[in-house]
């Protein structure tokens, strides 16, 4: 699921769930989502109001007081973002990768849909 947000450096960018770095619940009705720009890596903050319907639905759930009126700020970080430098493959390794990709491209070229692909993979693993 992708959606557009405005990056302070790049303007409109498409982001998805994998762009989320932090979610901050502020009390019962509001949430701040911090995204990472896929182009420049800048932080993009989006403040949202939680619809009353979601609050009412969560009221009976076991949410550990997350949606209670006296809830304080709760921060959730789904994962830490750390970018590791990646060395490009050597020419020999790149040829091996290309052969591997070509093998699978040929194997799956005749598949008409996802079920056929899964059946082909399942048959190869036996």
N, C-alpha and C positions, 0 to 999 in steps of 0.2 A: 504494500500500500504506500504509494508515493503522494506527496503533496508539495505545494509551493510555499516558500517563505522568503522573506527579504533578508539577504545577507548585507551587513553594513559595508562590505568591500565589493561584493560581486553582484549586488542587486538580486533579482528573482533567481532562486535555485530550487531544484527538485530534491527533496529529502525523503527518507523513509524511516522505518523503525530502527534500522541499524545506525542511523545518525543521532539517536538519542543518547546523551551522555549522563543527564541527571533529570529526575522528576522530583519536584518539591511540592508537597501538598501543604497548602496554607489554610488551615482550619477546615471548615465544613464545605465551603463553596468554591474555593479557587485552587488552581494548580499552575505552577510554572514549569514548563518543559524547556530544558536547555539542550539544543541541538548543536552538532558540529558541522560547519559548512563543508560539503564534499569537495569544493574547489580550493579554498584557501585555509580551511581548518579553524576559522574564526568561530567564536561562540555566538549562537543566535538564541535569544530568549523569547519564548512565546508564553504569554499569560492567558489562561483560559478559565472560564466559569464552568463549574460542574453542574450539569442540568439537574433540576430538582428530582427528576425521575430516577436518576442514578443514586442520588442521596437517599431517596425513599426505599429503593431496592436494597441498598447496602445496610439500611437501618437495622434489619433483623439478622444480618449475616454476622459471622464471627470475624470482625475486622479489627479487633483489638483497639477499639476506640478511635480508629482512623477518621471516621465521619461524625464523631460526636461533637456537639457544639463547643466543648471545652478542649478540643484537640489543638495541640500546638503545631508548629512547623515540623513536618516529617520529610526527610530527604531520602530519596532512593537513587542509588547509582547502579544501573544494571551491569556495567562492566567498566573497567579502567581502560582508557585509550592510551596505548603506547605504540608508537610507530617505530618499527625496527627497520633499519636499512636493509635492502635486499640486493644482493649481488646478481647481475644478469648471468644467465647460464653460459657456460663455455660453448663454443661452436659444436663440439661433439655432443654435449648434453642437449643442446637445442635440436640437433638432428634426431636424437633419441626421442625427445618430447614430440617432435613433429610426426615421427613414425607412429608413435603411440596414439596420437590424436587421429591420424589418418586411418589407423586400424578401426577405431571405434566409429569414425564417420562412415566407413564402408559397412561395418556390421549393422549399424542402425539406419542406413539409407533406405532400406526396404520397409521399415516399420511405418505403419500408417497412423498409429496413435500411441498414447502412453502405455496402454495395456500391452500392445505388441512389443514395445521397448522393454517393459518389465519382464515379459515372457522370454524375450531373447536373452536378457541378462540372467534370468533364473536358469535357463537351459545351459548357459555357458558355465555357471558355477557348479554344476553337477558333474 
